[in-house]
Amino acid sequence: MLKCGLLLLCGALHESARGGFDKSGPTYLPTEKICSHFGVSESNTGQKATFIEKTLKIGLFDAEYCTRKLAEQNPLRDLVVLNGFIVSKDFLQ
């Protein structure tokens, strides 16, 4: 039971790292360090991270969970859906 909890914890840490934290920032930890610290495999941790991502409907560059710097670098931030078509906000002006 403890191992399952550690896997979920590592999955949550991994998901937050891959989903929105700046890898050049001081708080970034690579997956292998997280997994080795808790003694769990990277494969299982990745599976738990994917489960958390799908359950919480979190995606890359999610504005609610990523840093401001990453949100500004989001290549999709200037796109909108208009009548089923994806268009640039610049196109609408």
Summary of the structure (lengths in Angstrom):
residues: 93
radius of gyration: 16.5
end to end distance: 55.9
largest distance: 55.9
contacts: 225
relative contact order: 0.16
helix: 56%
strand: 9%
